[in-house]
C-alpha cells in the first residue's frame, strides 16, 4: 500500500491535473481512465454508487487506481468524521466533503483525516486495515513514522454549494490543511431559489466570490466540464485563472454523446 499522493504533489507543484468521473463505480473503468493518462478519477458516493462505509468496494477501486498510477477523489455522502476515517483506512488518499457550511464543520472533517493536526493531536484513529498494510506499517514500540507519512499523503477538499457556505468562505479557506475547494453551481443555485439556472447572475456572482477568495488564499480549485465549464475553451480559461483540478467528463456523457452522434449519422 503506497503512502504518496500524486494529486497532492501536483497541486503543491502548481500543476493542472485532469480527471474524469466513473459514474457506475466500475473498477475496470478506473483502470481505463488511468491507462489514458488521467491524473485522477472522481467517485461520487453522495448521489450514486455503494455506501462510502463499504470498505470492500472502496478497496477494489483503490487497487484499480494503483494499477495505472492514477488517484481517486472520493466524494462522500456528508460531513460525518467517521466516514472520512473509514474512506482513508480503505486506502483512498483524496476525500471531498459535500454540503459544508461553516469553518468549524470543515475543521472537524479535516481534523478527522489527521493523526496530528494544527499543532496538536488529530482525530484519526489507528487502524490495522489496508492503509497501514494491515498493521505491518505500525510499530508497537512507537518507532514507526507511518502516521507522519500518512498525514503528508492525505488531502481533504470540500464542496461549496449553498449560500451559507459562500457567506462563510473567508473563514472556510483559512482552515488549516484544507486541500481544495469545489464551487458547486448546481446546489448553490438550488439554495438560492434558482434550480438548474446555472448562468443566473446571482449564482454566477456567488461562484466568482468563492473562486476569488480561494485564489487569494492559495487554496486549489476543482471544476468539472459541464458543471463549472460549458466548453473546452472554458476549461482552458479556468486553468489560466488558477483552477488546478479539471474534470473533463464521465462515461454517461461520453457514451451519450458518442453513441448519439453515431446513431444520428446512420439514420
C-alpha positions as CSV (number, residue, x, y, z in Angstrom):
1,X,0.0,0.0,0.0
2,X,1.6,3.2,-1.2
3,X,1.9,6.3,1.0
4,X,2.2,9.0,-1.5
5,X,-0.4,11.1,-3.3
6,X,0.3,12.3,-6.9
7,X,-2.6,14.7,-6.8
8,X,-1.3,16.4,-3.7
9,X,2.2,16.6,-5.1
10,X,0.9,18.0,-8.4
11,X,-1.1,20.7,-6.6
12,X,1.8,21.7,-4.5
13,X,3.9,22.0,-7.7
14,X,1.3,24.3,-9.2
15,X,0.3,21.8,-12.0
16,X,-3.1,21.5,-13.7
17,X,-4.4,17.9,-13.1
18,X,-7.1,16.4,-15.3
19,X,-9.6,13.7,-14.3
20,X,-13.0,12.2,-15.1
21,X,-15.9,10.7,-13.3
22,X,-16.7,7.0,-13.0
23,X,-20.5,7.2,-12.5
24,X,-21.1,3.4,-12.4
25,X,-18.4,2.7,-9.9
26,X,-16.7,0.1,-12.2
27,X,-13.1,-0.8,-11.3
28,X,-12.4,-1.6,-14.9
29,X,-13.3,2.0,-15.9
30,X,-10.9,3.3,-13.2
31,X,-8.2,1.3,-14.9
32,X,-9.2,2.5,-18.3
33,X,-9.1,6.2,-17.2
34,X,-5.7,5.7,-15.7
35,X,-4.4,4.0,-18.8
36,X,-5.2,7.0,-21.0
37,X,-3.2,9.2,-18.6
38,X,-5.8,10.9,-16.4
39,X,-4.4,12.2,-13.1
40,X,-7.4,11.4,-11.1
41,X,-10.8,9.7,-11.1
42,X,-13.9,11.1,-9.5
43,X,-16.1,8.7,-7.5
44,X,-19.4,10.2,-6.4
45,X,-20.7,8.3,-3.3
46,X,-23.2,11.0,-2.3
47,X,-25.6,10.6,-5.2
48,X,-24.7,7.2,-6.5
49,X,-22.6,4.0,-6.1
50,X,-22.5,1.9,-2.9
51,X,-22.0,3.4,0.6
52,X,-18.8,5.2,1.4
53,X,-18.7,3.0,4.5
54,X,-18.3,-0.1,2.2
55,X,-14.6,-0.8,2.6
56,X,-14.5,-3.8,0.4
57,X,-16.0,-1.8,-2.5
58,X,-13.6,1.1,-1.9
59,X,-10.6,-1.2,-1.7
60,X,-11.4,-2.6,-5.1
61,X,-11.5,0.9,-6.6
62,X,-8.2,1.8,-4.9
63,X,-6.5,-1.3,-6.3
64,X,-7.8,-0.4,-9.8
65,X,-6.3,3.1,-9.5
66,X,-3.0,1.8,-8.3
67,X,-2.8,-0.5,-11.4
68,X,-2.5,2.5,-13.7
69,X,-0.9,5.1,-11.4
70,X,-4.0,7.3,-11.1
71,X,-5.6,8.7,-7.9
72,X,-9.2,8.5,-6.7
73,X,-11.0,11.6,-5.5
74,X,-14.0,10.2,-3.5
75,X,-17.0,12.4,-2.8
76,X,-18.5,11.0,0.4
77,X,-22.2,11.4,1.4
78,X,-21.8,14.0,4.2
79,X,-19.5,15.6,6.8
80,X,-19.5,12.7,9.2
81,X,-15.9,12.4,10.6
82,X,-16.3,8.6,10.9
83,X,-16.9,8.4,7.2
84,X,-13.8,10.4,6.5
85,X,-11.8,7.9,8.6
86,X,-13.4,4.9,7.0
87,X,-12.6,6.0,3.5
88,X,-9.0,6.8,4.3
89,X,-8.5,3.5,6.1
90,X,-9.5,1.8,2.8
91,X,-6.6,3.4,1.1
92,X,-8.2,6.4,-0.5
93,X,-6.0,9.5,-0.5
94,X,-8.3,12.3,-1.6
95,X,-11.7,12.9,0.1
96,X,-14.2,15.6,-0.8
97,X,-16.9,16.5,1.6
98,X,-20.2,18.0,0.3
99,X,-22.6,20.5,1.7
100,X,-20.3,22.1,4.3
101,X,-21.5,25.4,5.7
102,X,-19.0,26.7,8.3
103,X,-15.3,26.7,9.1
104,X,-16.0,24.7,12.3
105,X,-17.5,21.9,10.2
106,X,-14.6,22.0,7.7
107,X,-12.1,21.9,10.5
108,X,-13.8,18.9,12.0
109,X,-13.6,16.8,8.9
110,X,-10.0,17.8,8.1
111,X,-9.0,17.0,11.7
112,X,-10.6,13.6,11.3
113,X,-8.1,12.9,8.5
114,X,-5.0,13.6,10.6
115,X,-3.1,11.9,13.4
116,X,-1.6,15.2,14.2
117,X,-3.4,18.5,13.4
118,X,-2.6,22.2,13.8
119,X,0.0,21.7,16.5
120,X,-1.9,19.1,18.5
121,X,-3.4,15.6,18.2
122,X,-5.7,14.9,15.3
123,X,-8.9,12.8,15.3
124,X,-7.9,9.9,13.0
125,X,-7.7,6.5,14.7
126,X,-5.0,3.8,14.3
127,X,-6.3,1.0,12.1
128,X,-5.0,-2.4,11.2
129,X,-6.5,-2.2,7.7
130,X,-5.3,-1.6,4.2
131,X,-3.9,1.9,4.7
132,X,-1.5,0.6,7.3
133,X,-0.6,-2.5,5.2
134,X,-2.9,-4.5,7.5
135,X,-0.9,-3.4,10.5
136,X,2.6,-4.1,9.1
137,X,3.4,-0.4,8.9
138,X,2.6,0.2,12.6
139,X,5.2,-0.2,15.3
140,X,4.0,-1.1,18.7
141,X,7.2,0.4,20.3
142,X,6.4,3.9,18.8
143,X,9.3,3.7,16.3
144,X,7.2,4.0,13.1
145,X,6.8,7.2,11.2
146,X,3.7,5.8,9.5
147,X,1.4,8.5,11.0
148,X,3.6,11.3,9.7
149,X,3.8,9.9,6.2
150,X,0.1,9.2,6.2
151,X,-0.7,12.8,7.2
152,X,1.6,14.0,4.4
153,X,-0.3,11.9,1.8
154,X,-3.9,12.8,2.6
155,X,-5.9,15.6,1.0
156,X,-9.4,16.7,2.1
157,X,-11.4,19.1,0.0
158,X,-14.9,20.5,0.3
159,X,-17.8,21.4,-1.9
160,X,-19.1,25.0,-1.5
161,X,-22.7,24.6,-2.7
162,X,-25.1,26.8,-0.7
163,X,-25.5,30.4,0.3
164,X,-24.3,29.9,3.9
165,X,-21.0,28.4,2.7
166,X,-20.5,31.3,0.3
167,X,-21.1,33.8,3.1
168,X,-18.5,31.9,5.2
169,X,-15.9,31.3,2.5
170,X,-13.3,33.6,4.0
171,X,-13.3,31.6,7.3
172,X,-13.5,28.3,5.5
173,X,-10.4,28.8,3.4
174,X,-8.5,29.7,6.5
175,X,-9.0,26.2,8.0
176,X,-5.5,24.6,8.3
177,X,-4.7,21.8,5.8
178,X,-7.8,22.4,3.6
179,X,-6.8,20.6,0.4
180,X,-9.0,22.1,-2.3
181,X,-12.4,23.7,-2.9
182,X,-15.1,22.7,-5.5
183,X,-17.5,25.6,-6.2
184,X,-20.7,23.6,-6.9
185,X,-23.1,25.6,-9.2
186,X,-26.0,23.1,-9.1
187,X,-26.8,23.0,-5.4
188,X,-25.7,26.6,-5.0
189,X,-28.5,27.5,-7.4
190,X,-30.9,25.3,-5.5
191,X,-30.1,27.1,-2.3
192,X,-30.7,30.5,-3.9
193,X,-34.0,29.5,-5.5
194,X,-32.5,29.2,-9.0
195,X,-32.6,25.5,-9.6
196,X,-30.9,24.5,-12.8
197,X,-30.3,28.1,-13.7
198,X,-26.5,27.7,-13.8
199,X,-26.0,31.1,-15.6
200,X,-28.2,33.1,-13.3
201,X,-26.4,36.3,-12.3
202,X,-26.8,35.6,-8.5
203,X,-25.4,32.1,-8.9
204,X,-22.5,33.3,-11.1
205,X,-21.7,36.0,-8.6
206,X,-21.6,33.5,-5.7
207,X,-19.3,31.2,-7.6
208,X,-17.0,34.1,-8.5
209,X,-16.8,35.1,-4.8
210,X,-15.7,31.5,-4.0
211,X,-13.2,31.4,-6.8
212,X,-11.7,34.8,-6.0
213,X,-11.4,34.0,-2.3
214,X,-9.7,30.6,-2.9
215,X,-7.2,32.1,-5.3
216,X,-6.4,34.9,-2.9
217,X,-5.7,32.4,-0.2
218,X,-3.8,29.9,-2.4
219,X,-6.4,27.2,-2.0
220,X,-6.6,25.0,-5.1
221,X,-9.9,24.9,-7.1
222,X,-11.6,22.0,-8.7
223,X,-14.1,22.3,-11.5
224,X,-15.9,20.0,-13.9
225,X,-16.7,20.3,-17.6
226,X,-20.4,20.6,-18.0
227,X,-20.8,21.9,-14.5
228,X,-18.4,24.8,-13.9
229,X,-17.3,24.9,-17.6
230,X,-19.5,24.6,-20.6
231,X,-16.8,24.2,-23.3
232,X,-13.2,23.1,-23.6
233,X,-12.3,26.8,-24.1
234,X,-14.0,27.5,-20.7
235,X,-11.9,24.8,-19.1
236,X,-8.7,26.2,-20.7
237,X,-9.6,29.6,-19.4
238,X,-10.2,28.1,-15.9
239,X,-6.7,26.7,-15.9
240,X,-5.4,30.2,-16.8
241,X,-7.4,31.7,-13.9
242,X,-5.9,29.3,-11.4
243,X,-8.1,26.1,-11.4
244,X,-5.8,23.1,-10.9
245,X,-8.2,20.2,-10.8
246,X,-10.2,19.9,-14.1
247,X,-12.8,17.2,-14.7
248,X,-13.4,16.5,-18.4
249,X,-16.3,14.2,-18.4
250,X,-17.8,10.8,-17.3
251,X,-18.9,7.6,-19.1
252,X,-22.5,8.6,-19.2
253,X,-21.8,11.9,-21.0
254,X,-19.2,10.3,-23.3
255,X,-21.4,7.4,-24.3
256,X,-24.5,9.6,-24.7
257,X,-22.6,12.0,-27.0
258,X,-20.6,9.4,-28.9
259,X,-23.4,6.9,-29.5
260,X,-25.9,9.6,-30.1
261,X,-23.7,11.1,-32.8
262,X,-23.1,7.7,-34.4
263,X,-26.8,6.9,-34.4
264,X,-27.7,10.2,-36.0
265,X,-25.1,9.7,-38.7
266,X,-26.5,6.3,-39.5
267,X,-30.2,7.2,-39.5
